[in-house]
Amino acid sequence: MNFILLNHNSPSESMQIFILLKAAYQVEADLIGVADFVPLKRTIKNIRDSRTLFYGCIHEDELIGVCEVDGIKVDKPHIDSLGVHPSWFRSGIGYGLVEYVLGELSGEYITVNTAEKNTPAIALYEKLGFSISNRFETYDEVNMVTLMKNLY
């Protein structure tokens, strides 16, 4: 498996990212019990036009994991999205991908938000040294947590 920086401006790579994130976020929507899940509304154009960075995990020329990071040019980056293809859940792809991304970043700390009911994601981040720093509720009443990890 290879971890790489993806070219999300490319039509083919943005399509692959879109397909993977749609599959991963559908599982999350079902897990947390939200029918109208905002990440599922994302479009290919939105991904292609994004100013964030997308890192990927490639296995035999197939994209099986994606981590999107915002704020690379500042000292407080934020993981905007993390998705693993459902057929690769619980195989260490998410852990390896975030670990790779952490090695690529510099700054004071990194944050990520996830639904409080998404216990697999929270466990993954905590295993990587993140800890819950905030709790909040979205406009559609989803209880969320912010996790943070010092980078220095």
Phi, psi and omega per residue, in radians:
M1 nan 2.448 3.127
N2 -2.070 2.434 3.029
F3 -1.875 2.234 -3.059
I4 -2.493 2.824 2.960
L5 -1.433 2.202 -3.100
L6 -1.548 2.725 3.026
N7 -1.738 1.452 -3.067
H8 -1.221 -0.156 3.062
N9 -1.362 -0.305 3.118
S10 -1.270 2.322 3.116
P11 -0.980 -0.705 -3.099
S12 -1.260 -0.703 3.137
E13 -1.252 -0.650 3.096
S14 -1.125 -0.610 3.083
M15 -1.151 -0.754 3.121
Q16 -1.108 -0.754 3.108
I17 -1.064 -0.807 3.138
F18 -1.007 -0.857 -3.107
I19 -1.079 -0.781 -3.127
L20 -1.133 -0.851 -3.114
L21 -1.120 -0.632 3.115
K22 -1.078 -0.778 3.137
A23 -1.136 -0.780 -3.112
A24 -1.168 -0.754 -3.097
Y25 -1.292 -0.393 3.037
Q26 -1.158 -0.698 3.088
V27 -1.111 -0.738 3.122
E28 -1.129 -0.741 3.128
A29 -1.026 -0.749 3.110
D30 -1.142 -0.704 -3.121
L31 -1.101 -0.751 -3.076
I32 -1.603 -0.086 3.057
G33 1.326 0.664 -3.137
V34 -2.023 2.097 -3.129
A35 -1.379 -0.630 -3.089
D36 -1.874 1.311 -3.003
F37 -1.569 2.068 -3.044
V38 -0.925 -0.798 -3.128
P39 -1.039 -0.406 3.115
L40 -1.319 -0.197 3.129
K41 -1.540 -0.069 -3.107
R42 -1.154 2.486 -3.118
T43 -1.883 2.876 3.063
I44 -1.079 -0.720 3.127
K45 -1.061 -0.715 3.110
N46 -1.054 -0.741 3.119
I47 -1.150 -0.830 -3.104
R48 -1.086 -0.640 -3.101
D49 -1.552 -0.050 -3.070
S50 -1.115 2.559 3.079
R51 -1.703 0.202 3.094
T52 -1.547 3.036 3.056
L53 -1.850 2.452 3.102
F54 -2.022 2.158 3.050
Y55 -1.849 2.555 -3.109
G56 -2.302 2.762 2.985
C57 -1.947 2.138 -3.094
I58 -1.962 2.307 3.050
H59 -2.271 2.054 -3.135
E60 0.872 0.890 3.109
D61 1.152 0.238 3.117
E62 -1.995 2.335 3.058
L63 -1.328 2.061 -3.102
I64 -2.071 -0.113 3.096
G65 -2.720 2.549 -3.131
V66 -2.411 2.391 3.013
C67 -2.274 2.119 -3.131
E68 -1.820 2.259 -3.082
V69 -2.185 2.288 3.069
D70 -1.891 2.618 3.046
G71 1.517 0.405 -3.117
I72 -1.002 -0.585 -3.061
K73 -1.508 0.023 3.086
V74 -2.034 3.060 -3.065
D75 -1.580 0.170 3.133
K76 -2.356 1.226 -3.130
P77 -1.149 2.808 -3.108
H78 -2.376 2.310 3.041
I79 -1.401 1.963 3.140
D80 -1.404 -0.610 3.124
S81 -2.729 2.607 3.041
L82 -2.445 2.170 3.137
G83 -2.450 2.414 3.052
V84 -2.144 2.398 3.113
H85 -1.008 2.344 -3.071
P86 -0.925 -0.535 3.126
S87 -1.237 -0.169 3.120
W88 -1.949 0.148 3.092
F89 -0.976 2.551 3.060
R90 1.082 0.473 3.126
S91 -1.961 0.096 3.122
G92 1.574 0.039 -3.120
I93 -1.140 -0.841 3.140
G94 -1.050 -0.787 3.125
Y95 -1.055 -0.878 -3.117
G96 -1.085 -0.682 -3.123
L97 -1.180 -0.812 3.120
V98 -1.155 -0.695 3.100
E99 -1.055 -0.730 3.090
Y100 -1.084 -0.832 -3.126
V101 -1.058 -0.729 3.122
L102 -1.037 -0.611 3.105
G103 -1.245 -0.345 -3.140
E104 -1.560 -0.246 -3.014
L105 -1.708 2.755 2.949
S106 -2.325 2.886 3.129
G107 2.367 -3.041 -3.084
E108 -1.387 -0.880 -3.140
Y109 -2.729 2.937 3.079
I110 -2.233 2.559 3.126
T111 -2.201 2.859 3.051
V112 -2.701 2.552 3.056
N113 -1.960 2.512 3.021
T114 -2.662 2.826 3.117
A115 -1.169 2.454 3.129
E116 -1.038 -0.530 3.123
K117 -1.369 -0.157 -3.136
N118 -1.496 1.201 -3.075
T119 -1.099 -0.562 3.066
P120 -1.089 -0.698 3.122
A121 -1.175 -0.767 3.130
I122 -1.058 -0.762 3.122
A123 -1.087 -0.696 3.108
L124 -1.058 -0.891 -3.118
Y125 -1.120 -0.705 3.119
E126 -1.122 -0.638 3.093
K127 -1.094 -0.492 3.130
L128 -1.567 0.085 3.073
G129 1.701 0.099 3.066
F130 -1.382 2.705 3.013
S131 -2.416 2.661 -3.118
I132 -1.181 2.206 -3.121
S133 -2.018 -0.240 -3.092
N134 -2.806 2.680 3.030
R135 -2.261 2.466 3.117
F136 -2.725 2.961 3.137
E137 -2.093 2.395 3.126
T138 -1.406 2.978 3.138
Y139 -1.048 -0.463 3.126
D140 -1.726 0.399 2.988
E141 1.150 0.607 3.014
V142 -1.646 2.169 3.086
N143 -1.317 2.201 -3.049
M144 -2.130 2.805 3.002
V145 -2.252 2.602 2.959
T146 -1.860 2.275 3.050
L147 -1.954 2.568 -3.070
M148 -2.375 2.578 3.074
K149 -2.415 2.291 3.034
N150 -1.218 2.452 -3.118
L151 -1.776 -0.218 -3.091
Y152 -1.590 nan nan
